[in-house]
Amino acid sequence: MYSYYGKSANSEYAQYNNGLESFTYENSKVSHMSKGDADFVRYTRKLPHPQADAGLLIYSPENITEAKEETVDGGIKVTHVYDAEKIGAQVEEGSVKGFRAEYMFDNDGKLKYFDEITDAENNGSAVTYDYRVEITQQNSVDTVENTVKRFIEE
């Protein structure tokens, strides 16, 4: 099962896939596929959605140019600064100037959230893109929301 929603300045995307049906919303267009349709993909642990593979949580030690760990209120913050070119960091508009990942752990060492921060320049102005993933209800998921349902006209 897979459920995702993301929005940026230029695009909006949602997908829900329960293994039998897949609903996708992309920039005002909704599509639906069922198991058996030619382009239908059933995501599994062996075939994860591209947004749910190991790349979601970046860790590329050979491309880290700076690392630090600091104690902050409520836990430990680990920051990895990456060589943006070597990891292929991109932005929708402009050019990438830097990329870092910040991981926040609670006092028990459990990951609470992580931020992937891309610094860029667009038309002479500095721009920062911050993508946060919060870890909630780890290993206790009861239901998975169909993130596309709200875009389907009744």
Backbone bond lengths (Angstrom), bond angles and torsions (degrees), N, CA, C in turn:
res aa  C-N    CA-C-N  psi(-1)  N-CA   C-N-CA  omega(-1)  CA-C   N-CA-C  phi
1 M - - - 1.442 - - 1.526 107.93 -
2 Y 1.316 114.72 141.49 1.459 120.07 -178.07 1.517 109.07 -142.98
3 S 1.332 116.57 135.49 1.462 122.20 176.93 1.519 107.60 -142.86
4 Y 1.348 115.83 130.63 1.459 120.03 -175.72 1.519 109.56 -148.85
5 Y 1.329 115.60 145.22 1.461 121.42 170.75 1.521 107.79 -142.16
6 G 1.337 117.18 133.61 1.454 121.50 177.10 1.515 110.63 -147.29
7 K 1.306 115.57 147.10 1.469 120.59 -179.58 1.524 108.58 -144.09
8 S 1.335 114.80 138.07 1.460 120.60 174.58 1.521 107.66 -128.74
9 A 1.309 116.42 -174.16 1.460 120.10 -179.58 1.523 111.63 -62.43
10 N 1.335 117.45 -30.42 1.466 121.14 -173.95 1.519 115.44 -113.60
11 S 1.309 118.91 -6.60 1.457 119.08 -176.54 1.525 111.86 -151.62
12 E 1.328 115.08 160.47 1.454 122.18 176.76 1.519 107.47 -142.15
13 Y 1.332 117.09 134.87 1.454 121.41 -174.18 1.519 109.63 -145.44
14 A 1.323 115.72 136.82 1.459 121.47 173.95 1.515 107.89 -141.78
15 Q 1.317 116.21 145.13 1.453 119.73 174.51 1.518 109.73 -147.10
16 Y 1.328 114.22 142.25 1.462 122.73 175.10 1.516 106.99 -133.14
17 N 1.320 117.37 128.59 1.451 122.27 -179.21 1.525 107.60 -139.87
18 N 1.340 116.21 118.84 1.464 119.64 -178.86 1.530 112.96 -106.07
19 G 1.330 116.78 10.68 1.455 121.08 179.89 1.507 113.41 94.53
20 L 1.340 116.79 -19.97 1.463 121.85 176.81 1.516 111.71 -113.24
21 E 1.346 115.41 -31.81 1.455 121.74 179.70 1.523 109.24 -136.28
22 S 1.320 114.96 153.17 1.457 120.79 175.95 1.529 108.15 -133.65
23 F 1.326 115.73 125.28 1.456 122.62 175.87 1.519 107.39 -112.35
24 T 1.324 117.54 131.99 1.459 121.46 179.44 1.519 109.50 -131.08
25 Y 1.321 115.97 136.03 1.467 123.07 173.35 1.516 106.19 -120.31
26 E 1.328 116.50 124.67 1.457 119.88 178.36 1.521 109.24 -141.94
27 N 1.336 115.33 111.08 1.466 122.37 176.71 1.534 112.36 48.02
28 S 1.333 116.35 59.25 1.471 125.45 174.98 1.519 114.65 78.42
29 K 1.325 119.09 3.89 1.461 121.24 179.10 1.519 110.00 -116.18
30 V 1.346 115.78 129.58 1.457 121.88 178.70 1.517 108.84 -107.56
31 S 1.336 116.10 136.04 1.459 120.23 174.74 1.522 108.97 -131.82
32 H 1.317 115.40 156.72 1.462 121.80 -178.63 1.522 108.41 -138.99
33 M 1.312 116.37 137.01 1.462 122.09 174.82 1.519 108.37 -135.32
34 S 1.316 115.50 153.21 1.461 121.90 177.85 1.517 109.65 -122.53
35 K 1.327 115.32 158.38 1.459 120.96 175.92 1.523 107.81 -53.18
36 G 1.306 116.67 131.42 1.457 121.54 -177.64 1.516 112.25 106.15
37 D 1.344 118.00 -24.14 1.463 121.03 175.45 1.528 108.84 -67.36
38 A 1.323 115.98 147.46 1.473 121.72 -174.00 1.523 113.41 -54.03
39 D 1.343 119.35 -43.15 1.460 121.80 -175.51 1.528 113.96 -97.77
40 F 1.333 117.01 7.01 1.466 119.95 -178.24 1.522 110.70 -68.48
41 V 1.326 116.47 135.76 1.460 122.47 176.65 1.519 108.15 -122.53
42 R 1.305 115.92 128.81 1.466 121.57 175.44 1.519 106.96 -100.76
43 Y 1.330 116.35 113.69 1.458 120.59 -178.38 1.518 110.31 -79.49
44 T 1.321 115.32 137.81 1.459 122.40 179.01 1.526 108.18 -138.19
45 R 1.315 116.82 -179.75 1.467 119.27 176.11 1.530 110.84 -64.05
46 K 1.336 116.32 -33.77 1.463 120.22 179.25 1.524 112.04 -79.77
47 L 1.331 117.64 -26.30 1.463 123.01 178.48 1.528 108.26 -128.78
48 P 1.343 117.21 76.75 1.474 120.04 -177.39 1.532 111.56 -77.01
49 H 1.317 114.87 158.05 1.470 120.29 172.59 1.531 107.29 -60.61
50 P 1.345 117.78 145.89 1.472 119.96 -179.15 1.534 113.71 -55.13
51 Q 1.335 118.10 -29.82 1.461 120.86 178.59 1.526 112.63 -82.59
52 A 1.347 117.69 -6.10 1.462 120.33 -176.12 1.524 112.61 -116.30
53 D 1.313 117.21 13.81 1.459 118.96 179.66 1.523 109.76 -85.65
54 A 1.286 116.74 -171.89 1.464 121.39 -178.44 1.521 112.23 -61.57
55 G 1.329 117.52 -19.89 1.452 121.20 -179.66 1.512 114.83 -70.22
56 L 1.330 117.32 -13.41 1.459 119.87 179.38 1.525 110.47 -62.24
57 L 1.294 116.50 -41.55 1.456 122.44 177.88 1.518 106.81 -104.86
58 I 1.325 115.95 99.03 1.459 119.43 -173.95 1.527 111.26 -70.65
59 Y 1.301 114.34 132.21 1.458 121.53 170.82 1.518 107.13 -154.30
60 S 1.311 115.41 104.71 1.453 122.54 -177.39 1.527 107.50 -133.23
61 P 1.341 117.20 80.63 1.470 121.36 -172.22 1.517 115.08 -53.25
62 E 1.345 116.82 -34.76 1.461 119.46 -177.82 1.530 112.55 -69.29
63 N 1.338 117.38 -13.73 1.467 120.98 -178.89 1.531 113.71 -110.22
64 I 1.325 116.84 6.59 1.466 120.87 177.82 1.526 108.52 -80.32
65 T 1.340 116.07 126.47 1.467 120.39 179.68 1.523 111.65 -100.80
66 E 1.327 116.77 -18.60 1.465 121.50 -179.96 1.526 107.96 -157.06
67 A 1.327 116.66 141.06 1.461 121.21 178.45 1.516 109.36 -140.93
68 K 1.336 115.28 142.78 1.463 118.50 174.95 1.512 110.08 -149.49
69 E 1.304 114.39 153.51 1.456 122.60 177.31 1.521 107.26 -127.35
70 E 1.331 115.60 133.50 1.459 118.78 179.51 1.522 110.45 -140.68
71 T 1.314 114.96 145.79 1.455 120.45 175.09 1.518 107.80 -84.29
72 V 1.329 114.87 125.94 1.458 121.06 179.00 1.519 107.97 -126.40
73 D 1.314 116.02 167.73 1.458 120.60 179.63 1.524 110.11 -54.28
74 G 1.303 116.84 118.19 1.456 120.47 177.30 1.514 115.70 92.12
75 G 1.336 118.51 2.96 1.452 117.88 177.60 1.507 115.40 158.02
76 I 1.327 115.02 -148.37 1.463 122.37 -176.10 1.526 108.83 -125.37
77 K 1.320 115.27 133.79 1.468 121.59 177.82 1.524 107.70 -111.13
78 V 1.347 115.53 126.38 1.457 122.28 177.40 1.528 106.89 -112.91
79 T 1.328 115.74 127.54 1.466 120.79 179.61 1.521 109.85 -118.50
80 H 1.327 115.01 130.15 1.473 121.55 174.11 1.518 107.59 -119.12
81 V 1.324 116.41 121.91 1.462 121.99 174.08 1.524 106.27 -97.50
82 Y 1.326 115.67 128.66 1.458 121.29 -175.52 1.518 112.31 -108.64
83 D 1.318 115.37 157.07 1.461 122.08 167.71 1.526 104.54 -74.75
84 A 1.321 116.69 103.63 1.463 122.46 -172.28 1.522 112.56 -59.58
85 E 1.308 116.65 -36.42 1.467 119.85 -179.28 1.526 111.37 -67.84
86 K 1.330 116.60 -41.72 1.461 120.10 -177.33 1.528 112.86 -68.86
87 I 1.328 118.17 -29.47 1.467 119.17 178.38 1.524 112.03 -91.59
88 G 1.326 116.85 -2.99 1.461 120.31 176.48 1.519 114.36 76.12
89 A 1.337 117.77 30.06 1.464 120.83 179.40 1.528 110.10 -61.18
90 Q 1.331 116.03 137.45 1.460 121.76 -178.43 1.522 110.23 -137.49
91 V 1.323 115.69 157.52 1.463 122.78 172.27 1.525 108.05 -131.05
92 E 1.340 115.87 160.01 1.463 119.90 -178.26 1.526 112.14 -65.32
93 E 1.333 116.56 -38.90 1.465 121.45 179.71 1.515 109.44 -138.18
94 G 1.318 117.40 138.93 1.456 121.60 177.77 1.515 112.21 97.01
95 S 1.338 114.82 -163.26 1.462 120.41 -178.75 1.523 110.33 -126.38
96 V 1.324 115.28 143.43 1.461 122.09 -178.59 1.525 109.78 -76.11
97 K 1.329 116.27 133.14 1.468 122.28 177.72 1.528 112.28 -110.66
98 G 1.345 116.91 -21.20 1.456 119.85 179.97 1.515 111.33 -172.65
99 F 1.337 115.17 158.17 1.460 120.71 179.12 1.518 108.88 -146.01
100 R 1.335 115.67 135.61 1.463 120.00 176.28 1.528 109.64 -144.12
101 A 1.312 114.98 154.17 1.459 122.08 175.84 1.523 107.25 -119.54
102 E 1.329 115.17 133.12 1.470 121.09 179.36 1.522 107.82 -121.39
103 Y 1.327 116.75 124.35 1.451 123.16 -178.14 1.526 108.86 -112.38
104 M 1.334 117.57 129.44 1.460 121.71 179.83 1.521 109.13 -111.55
105 F 1.336 115.35 119.47 1.458 122.14 178.90 1.522 109.24 -109.99
106 D 1.337 117.11 146.24 1.460 119.16 175.81 1.533 108.76 -78.56
107 N 1.323 116.04 -179.78 1.468 120.16 -176.74 1.529 113.36 -66.11
108 D 1.345 116.85 -15.76 1.464 121.19 177.53 1.528 112.23 -93.46
109 G 1.340 116.72 2.31 1.453 120.90 178.48 1.521 114.95 86.04
110 K 1.330 117.82 9.37 1.462 120.88 179.08 1.527 109.58 -88.52
111 L 1.328 115.95 136.32 1.456 121.22 179.24 1.527 109.77 -67.92
112 K 1.341 116.49 123.66 1.467 122.09 178.25 1.528 110.67 -93.17
113 Y 1.333 116.30 -44.74 1.457 121.67 178.42 1.517 108.90 -165.12
114 F 1.328 114.83 166.43 1.455 118.79 171.57 1.515 108.62 -141.21
115 D 1.322 115.60 150.02 1.455 123.79 177.62 1.517 108.56 -117.84
116 E 1.329 115.30 137.37 1.462 121.06 169.80 1.519 105.42 -112.61
117 I 1.323 116.94 119.27 1.463 122.03 -171.59 1.524 109.46 -118.85
118 T 1.324 114.72 123.10 1.460 120.91 179.06 1.520 108.80 -113.74
119 D 1.303 116.61 123.32 1.461 122.01 174.44 1.518 107.59 -96.53
120 A 1.336 115.54 133.25 1.458 120.38 -176.08 1.516 110.51 -139.96
121 E 1.317 114.44 171.39 1.464 121.25 174.03 1.519 107.10 -128.98
122 N 1.335 115.46 131.38 1.458 121.18 179.34 1.529 108.58 -135.29
123 N 1.313 115.99 117.21 1.474 121.69 -179.17 1.526 112.28 53.13
124 G 1.326 116.50 41.60 1.453 121.40 177.16 1.523 115.53 82.25
125 S 1.326 117.99 -1.77 1.463 121.77 179.70 1.526 110.80 -108.22
126 A 1.332 115.55 141.11 1.460 120.72 176.21 1.530 109.20 -76.71
127 V 1.339 115.71 135.92 1.461 122.55 179.81 1.521 107.87 -133.11
128 T 1.336 116.43 139.84 1.458 120.90 176.59 1.519 108.97 -121.51
129 Y 1.331 115.90 130.17 1.460 122.51 175.51 1.521 107.13 -110.05
130 D 1.326 116.97 126.62 1.458 122.39 -177.30 1.520 108.71 -124.19
131 Y 1.312 116.14 118.18 1.459 123.24 -179.06 1.519 107.54 -111.73
132 R 1.340 118.17 118.63 1.465 121.41 -178.06 1.510 110.76 -114.74
133 V 1.320 114.88 136.26 1.456 122.24 172.30 1.518 106.86 -118.26
134 E 1.341 115.71 119.60 1.462 121.19 178.11 1.521 109.04 -99.27
135 I 1.317 115.94 135.82 1.457 121.75 179.38 1.521 107.33 -93.05
136 T 1.329 116.06 112.23 1.470 120.61 -179.07 1.516 109.16 -127.27
137 Q 1.271 116.37 147.85 1.461 123.35 177.08 1.520 112.03 46.13
138 Q 1.309 115.75 46.46 1.455 121.05 -178.55 1.523 110.48 -56.96
139 N 1.317 116.74 127.41 1.464 124.23 178.68 1.524 113.85 60.23
140 S 1.345 117.60 22.62 1.460 119.34 178.09 1.526 111.09 -141.05
141 V 1.321 117.09 38.36 1.456 121.27 -178.79 1.527 109.16 -72.47
142 D 1.331 116.15 127.26 1.457 122.06 -179.90 1.528 110.74 -96.36
143 T 1.340 116.32 -50.17 1.458 121.46 178.75 1.524 108.72 -135.03
144 V 1.316 116.06 156.47 1.456 121.78 177.58 1.520 107.39 -118.89
145 E 1.320 116.60 123.13 1.458 122.63 -176.93 1.527 111.58 -71.50
146 N 1.345 115.63 138.83 1.461 120.80 171.12 1.524 105.85 -81.87
147 T 1.315 117.36 100.43 1.462 122.78 -173.61 1.522 113.13 -71.59
148 V 1.322 118.15 -12.01 1.467 122.14 -178.79 1.524 111.12 -91.88
149 K 1.313 117.39 -22.98 1.472 122.35 -174.08 1.530 112.95 -50.77
150 R 1.309 118.27 -38.74 1.469 121.01 -177.77 1.529 112.54 -67.87
151 F 1.329 118.17 -17.23 1.464 121.47 -179.97 1.527 113.07 -93.63
152 I 1.324 117.24 -9.77 1.455 121.59 -178.77 1.512 109.64 -84.48
153 E 1.324 115.73 124.47 1.458 120.62 179.80 1.519 108.32 -75.60
154 E 1.312 114.65 129.28 1.475 120.37 179.73 1.510 110.29 -74.23
